[in-house]
Amino acid sequence: MTLVKMKEILKHAKANHYGVGAFSVANMEMVMGAIRAAEELRSPLILQIAEVRLKHFPLHLFGPVMVAAAKEATVPVAVHFDHGLTEEKILEALEIGFSSIMYDGSHHPLEKNIAETKKMAAIAREFGATVEAEVGQVGGSEDGSVDLEVLITSTEEAKRFASETGIDALAIAIGNAHGMYKGEPKLRMDRLEEIDREVDIPLVLHGGSGISETDFRTCIHHGIRKINIATSTFNHFVHMVNEEAPFKDYFTYHGSVIEAAAENVKRHMHMFQSVGRVKGDKVYV
C-alpha cells in the first residue's frame, strides 16, 4: 500500500463521499502516531508539513523521515508539502520523494496566482506528483505569525482557476482560518455548495482545528475531500504531555507523544468517515 499519490486518495474519497485528514507533523513521534492511527482504523492518510515550519524542522532532515514512514505503512499514505511558497523548497520536497505539493499563491492577484500555479504545477508533473493550490484567502497563517483576513472564494474565480491551472485539488476560503478559532466558526456553506457545483475536482478545507463534527460532515457532503489538521494535534500533544509530566525518562515521554498524536488523528478520522476504507491487501474498499 505504501506511499501513494494524493490524487489517488482524493479520487477514492470523492467517489465514496468521505473526507481524508491531512495531518501536519512536527517530529518522528508524530509521524509514528499518525501512521499507527491510520493502520489501526484502516484509513488512508495524508502526512504534511508547511514551508513556514521549516525553520523548526529542516526539510532535508525531516522530509526523508516522512517519506520512509509512508513507504513502510500498511495503508495508503500521501506525503504532502503544504503551503509551498518558493520554487526552491517545492523542488526540494519533490526530489526527496513527496507525492504531493501545494503551491500557495493566494496572496497574489488572480492573474499572477494562475500564472505562478501553472509554473509550479508543471514542475510537479515532472515528478508525477499531485498538485493543490488555493484561490481566495484562508484566514490567519500556518505558523500564527500573520493575522490574514479571510477573503471568501468567488465561485467564478474558483471555476476559472481550476480550469486554467489544471490542478488536482483546490483549497478554498469559506470563513475558515488557520490556528484555533477565537469564536464559533461561521462557514459559508452556501458558497461551498456553489463552488462544488461548478468545480469538478476535490475541494480542500484548511484550518480544520476547532470546526464542529456537524460542520465537517456538511463540508464533506458538499465536496470537501481533504481536511487540514495542525493546531489541534499540537495542542492535544502539549496538554497530554503536561498532564503526565514530570517524566522519569525520555522513552516514556517518547511514547506519550506518539499516543497523543494517534489519539487526535483517530478522533478526526472518525469525524471524516475515513475509517475502514482500507481492507486486507486491497488499497481501498
C-alpha positions in Angstrom: 0.0 0.0 0.0 2.8 2.3 0.9 3.5 5.8 -0.4 0.8 6.9 -2.9 -0.2 10.0 -4.9 -2.6 12.2 -3.0 -4.7 12.3 -6.2 -5.5 8.6 -5.8 -6.6 9.0 -2.2 -8.8 12.0 -3.0 -10.3 10.3 -6.1 -11.5 7.4 -3.9 -12.8 9.8 -1.2 -14.7 11.8 -3.9 -16.3 8.6 -5.3 -17.3 7.3 -1.9 -18.3 10.6 -0.2 -15.9 10.9 2.7 -13.1 13.2 3.8 -9.4 12.5 4.4 -7.4 14.1 7.1 -4.2 15.8 6.2 -2.2 16.0 9.4 0.7 18.3 10.0 3.6 16.6 11.8 6.5 18.1 13.6 8.7 15.2 14.7 9.2 11.5 14.2 6.9 10.6 17.1 4.0 12.5 15.5 4.6 10.7 12.2 4.6 7.3 14.0 1.4 8.2 15.9 -0.4 9.3 12.8 0.5 6.1 10.9 -0.3 4.0 13.9 -3.8 5.6 14.0 -4.3 5.1 10.2 -3.3 1.4 10.4 -5.4 0.7 13.4 -8.5 2.3 11.8 -7.7 1.2 8.3 -7.9 4.7 6.9 -6.0 6.4 4.2 -3.7 9.2 5.5 -2.0 12.4 4.3 1.1 13.5 6.2 2.1 17.1 5.6 4.5 19.9 6.6 4.2 23.6 5.6 7.1 25.6 4.3 6.8 28.2 7.1 7.6 25.4 9.6 10.9 24.5 8.0 12.8 26.9 10.3 12.0 24.4 13.1 12.1 21.2 11.0 14.7 21.3 8.2 13.2 19.7 5.1 16.4 17.8 4.2 16.3 16.1 7.6 12.6 15.6 8.3 11.3 15.1 4.8 13.0 11.7 4.3 11.6 10.5 7.6 8.0 11.2 6.4 8.7 9.5 3.1 10.3 6.5 4.6 7.5 6.1 7.1 4.9 6.2 4.3 6.7 3.6 2.3 6.5 1.2 5.2 2.9 1.8 6.1 0.2 -0.9 5.6 -2.3 1.7 4.4 -2.1 4.3 1.6 -0.2 7.4 2.8 0.5 10.5 0.7 3.3 12.9 1.8 2.4 16.5 1.1 4.3 19.7 1.0 1.8 22.2 2.3 1.7 26.0 1.6 4.7 25.9 -0.7 5.8 29.5 -1.3 9.1 29.1 -3.2 10.2 27.1 -6.2 13.4 26.1 -4.3 11.6 24.3 -1.5 8.9 22.8 -3.7 11.6 21.3 -5.8 13.5 20.1 -2.8 10.3 18.3 -1.5 9.7 16.7 -4.8 13.3 15.5 -5.1 13.1 14.0 -1.6 10.1 12.0 -2.7 7.0 13.9 -1.6 4.0 12.6 -3.6 2.1 15.9 -3.5 2.7 19.7 -3.3 0.6 22.7 -2.6 1.6 26.0 -4.2 0.1 28.9 -2.3 -0.3 31.9 -4.5 -3.4 33.1 -2.8 -1.7 36.4 -1.7 -1.3 37.3 -5.4 -3.9 38.9 -7.7 -5.8 36.2 -9.6 -3.9 36.5 -12.8 -0.5 36.1 -11.1 -1.8 33.3 -8.9 -2.9 31.4 -12.1 0.4 32.0 -13.8 2.6 31.0 -10.9 0.4 28.0 -10.1 0.8 26.7 -13.7 4.5 27.1 -13.4 4.7 25.1 -10.1 2.3 22.5 -11.4 4.5 21.9 -14.5 7.4 21.2 -12.2 5.4 18.9 -10.0 4.1 17.0 -13.1 7.7 16.1 -14.0 7.8 14.1 -10.7 4.3 12.6 -11.2 3.1 14.5 -8.1 -0.4 15.7 -7.2 -0.9 19.5 -7.2 -3.0 21.5 -4.8 -3.4 25.3 -4.9 -5.6 28.0 -3.3 -7.9 30.7 -4.6 -9.4 33.2 -2.2 -7.5 33.5 1.1 -7.8 31.4 4.2 -7.6 33.5 7.4 -4.6 33.5 9.7 -1.3 31.8 8.8 0.2 28.4 9.2 2.6 29.5 11.9 0.5 32.2 13.5 2.9 34.9 12.5 0.4 36.8 10.4 -3.3 37.5 11.0 -4.6 37.4 7.5 -8.2 38.4 6.8 -10.4 35.7 5.2 -11.1 36.6 1.6 -14.1 34.4 0.6 -13.5 32.5 -2.6 -15.5 33.7 -5.6 -17.4 30.9 -7.4 -16.5 32.3 -10.7 -12.8 32.7 -9.8 -12.7 29.1 -8.4 -14.1 27.8 -11.7 -11.7 29.7 -13.8 -8.7 28.9 -11.6 -9.3 25.2 -11.7 -9.9 25.2 -15.4 -6.9 27.2 -16.4 -4.3 25.7 -13.9 -5.3 22.0 -14.4 -4.6 21.3 -10.7 -5.8 18.2 -8.9 -7.3 19.8 -5.7 -8.5 23.3 -4.8 -8.2 24.9 -1.4 -11.0 27.5 -0.9 -11.9 30.1 1.7 -15.4 29.9 3.1 -14.7 31.5 6.5 -12.1 29.0 7.6 -8.9 30.1 9.3 -5.6 28.6 10.4 -5.0 28.1 14.1 -7.7 27.9 16.7 -10.8 30.0 16.2 -11.5 32.9 18.5 -15.2 32.2 18.4 -17.5 29.7 16.7 -16.5 29.3 13.0 -19.1 30.8 10.7 -18.6 28.8 7.5 -20.2 29.9 4.2 -21.8 26.6 3.3 -23.9 28.3 0.6 -20.6 29.4 -1.2 -19.1 25.9 -0.7 -22.2 24.4 -2.3 -22.0 26.8 -5.3 -18.3 26.0 -5.8 -18.9 22.3 -5.6 -21.5 22.6 -8.4 -19.1 24.5 -10.7 -15.7 22.8 -9.9 -15.2 19.1 -10.7 -12.0 18.5 -8.7 -11.7 17.6 -4.9 -12.0 20.7 -2.6 -9.7 21.3 0.4 -10.6 22.8 3.7 -7.7 24.4 5.5 -8.0 25.5 9.2 -9.8 22.4 10.4 -8.8 22.7 14.0 -11.9 23.8 16.0 -14.6 23.1 13.4 -17.5 21.0 14.7 -18.3 17.5 13.6 -21.6 18.7 12.2 -19.8 21.3 10.0 -17.2 18.8 8.9 -19.9 16.4 7.8 -21.7 19.2 5.9 -18.5 20.3 4.2 -17.8 16.7 3.2 -21.3 16.4 1.8 -20.6 19.5 -0.4 -17.3 18.4 -1.9 -14.6 18.8 0.7 -12.3 15.8 0.4 -9.0 16.9 2.1 -9.2 18.5 5.6 -6.1 20.0 7.1 -5.4 19.5 10.8 -2.4 21.0 12.6 -3.1 23.1 15.7 -5.5 20.6 17.2 -2.8 17.9 17.2 -0.1 20.2 18.5 -2.4 21.4 21.3 -3.5 17.9 22.3 0.1 16.8 22.5 1.0 19.7 24.8 -2.0 19.1 27.0 -1.4 15.3 27.3 2.3 15.7 27.9 1.8 18.4 30.6 -0.7 16.2 32.4 1.8 13.3 32.6 4.9 15.4 33.5 7.4 15.0 35.0 8.6 12.0 33.1 11.0 9.5 34.7 12.9 9.0 31.4 12.9 10.1 27.8 11.4 7.0 26.4 8.2 7.4 28.5 7.9 10.9 27.0 8.6 9.5 23.5 5.7 7.1 23.9 3.4 9.8 25.2 4.0 11.9 22.2 3.2 9.0 19.8 0.0 8.2 21.8 -1.1 11.9 21.8 -0.7 12.2 18.1 -2.5 8.9 17.5 -5.5 9.9 19.7 -6.1 13.1 17.9 -5.7 11.6 14.4 -8.1 8.8 15.2 -10.7 11.3 16.6 -10.7 13.2 13.3 -10.7 10.1 11.1 -14.0 9.1 12.8 -15.4 12.5 12.1 -14.3 12.5 8.5 -15.7 9.0 7.9 -12.5 7.6 6.5 -12.4 4.7 9.0 -12.5 1.2 7.4 -11.8 2.4 3.9 -8.8 0.0 3.5 -9.4 -3.7 3.6 -6.9 -6.6 3.6 -4.4 -6.5 0.8 -6.6 -4.1 -1.2 -5.7 -0.5 -1.3 -9.4 0.6 -0.8 -12.8 -1.0 -0.1 
